[in-house]
């Protein structure tokens, strides 16, 4: 909350307290001010508590939850507001439990849950990981998980935890603090949290965070993004697009994923947590990002519907594993809430395969240091954002723009002798036709590197060549281009020297 708002609320509370004794209209029945200044106002209701404490009076406060078992955490009748929810879990930081133990919350005798989320994801951190962080409504600190989203109920509240994993939860400790009331104002909205996942995402379609029908307001998301190819954060080029009350087109369009999460430049300053936004996982090896954004000062209200989506890369050009929790308040139940898969395997995070390694490959990118070109820049390019597979997920990228340009490489041979030369290249819509020369000997075939998509060629044999031990000159010459090609670019993945008698 802004400092000015805090000051105004504090002054208002002080004036009320000093000017007159507590009257009905001065009371703070459900803590709606939520500031330090409101604490001096008298409150209605009765404090209540539910938890895993030992009913026999001992110190056996933990509950075990066997595979397939459901534990009831809360089952109360009447009206109230949940104020705090705390848990700790053993075994600690167990991926399967975080992702495959499902928390469900039911309000007011509803048959369908308003909250149905993996327990780890509910507290704002994805991929089954546990990371300490602090935000206003959610945090994880030194083994404790805390939730302060206010959750009103008018008739009843029932919570369960179902262990869909093959691991036993050896110890589940929890405390739920709430205030009971004789009744609550009917206008108070129910708390909802919806989990979604797309693995893989669809290249022609935004990822959907929330698709709600009814009246309410959206208060934030925790979004868990992973490049399925294992490297890079190119998916962060995606923009959020939000459609309110059935608009033909989204009226809210962002400038990039890290911008939506109130940061910038692909989170290049690392992990952090703030009251309303933060990034809790930033893993370049697995290409993972876990981030949160709370719409507390800027809650997005809707009267009929709200569709919250986000691109995965520029115009959805990255195949990724996206999952998320949307937090929102609505009148009554949300009939389309459940997205939990029936197979618990589908809840686990994606583990990318190791990069392709062509047996015996001389990686073309390893030849860059001694490469020379008569025209065009020479660079390396990560290929993990494209649909095919390249050895080492990299290529040597030569970018000439003229006919007859030449690229000279030094090809290392392990010994004097004859070899079959096999090349692996890339095709794309702006790539050239190329011819190779070993020393002064022109090789065949001429290779057309045009394709409307970015794809690997697979192995191309250039026949037998004679090499000496050590470096040998190999020249790549631009031999023209396909009529459909827009340029003369060249991508080289790798070479293989196969001993030939």
Number of C-alpha atoms within 10 A of each C-alpha: 11 7 8 9 11 17 14 12 18 18 14 13 20 16 11 17 17 9 8 9 9 14 9 10 7 15 17 18 17 20 17 9 14 13 15 12 17 23 15 14 17 15 15 16 17 11 13 14 13 15 19 17 16 12 10 8 8 8 9 12 16 19 18 15 20 17 17 13 15 16 16 12 18 18 13 15 14 15 19 26 23 20 18 18 19 19 19 18 21 16 14 15 15 16 19 24 27 27 27 27 26 23 23 21 22 24 24 19 14 15 10 17 24 26 25 25 28 28 23 26 25 26 22 28 30 30 23 21 20 25 18 14 21 19 20 16 17 23 21 22 12 10 15 15 24 22 21 16 17 17 19 25 27 23 17 18 23 19 18 18 22 20 27 25 23 13 18 18 22 15 18 18 18 21 18 18 17 21 18 24 18 12 13 18 10 9 7 16 20 22 25 26 23 27 24 21 22 14 15 15 22 17 16 11 14 20 26 22 26 24 16 24 18 17 18 23 23 24 21 22 25 26 25 25 24 32 28 24 25 23 21 21 22 17 27 24 22 25 25 23 20 22 19 20 17 14 12 8 11 17 11 12 15 15 12 24 23 21 18 19 20 15 16 14 12 19 20 9 9 11 15 14 17 13 16 20 23 24 25 24 22 20 16 14 10 18 21 23 26 25 26 25 21 23 16 15 10 11 15 16 18 20 14 13 19 25 20 21 20 23 26 32 23 14 16 21 21 28 22 27 23 27 25 29 29 24 23 24 21 22 16 18 20 20 13 12 20 17 12 18 11 9 9 16 13 15 23 16 20 18 12 14 9 10 16 11 14 16 8 11 18 19 21 25 20 14 17 18 11 10 20 17 18 12 16 18 13 19 15 17 15 15 23 22 23 17 15 15 19 26 20 20 21 22 25 24 22 24 21 23 17 16 16 17 19 22 21 20 21 17 21 17 19 12 11 11 14 17 18 17 21 18 21 23 22 26 23 21 18 21 30 31 21 24 21 24 17 19 14 10 11 15 17 14 13 16 18 20 26 26 18 12 14 19 19 23 19 14 14 16 16 19 13 17 18 15 21 13 12 12 13 16 15 19 25 20 23 25 19 20 21 17 9 12 20 15 21 27 27 27 24 23 29 26 21 22 21 14 14 13 8
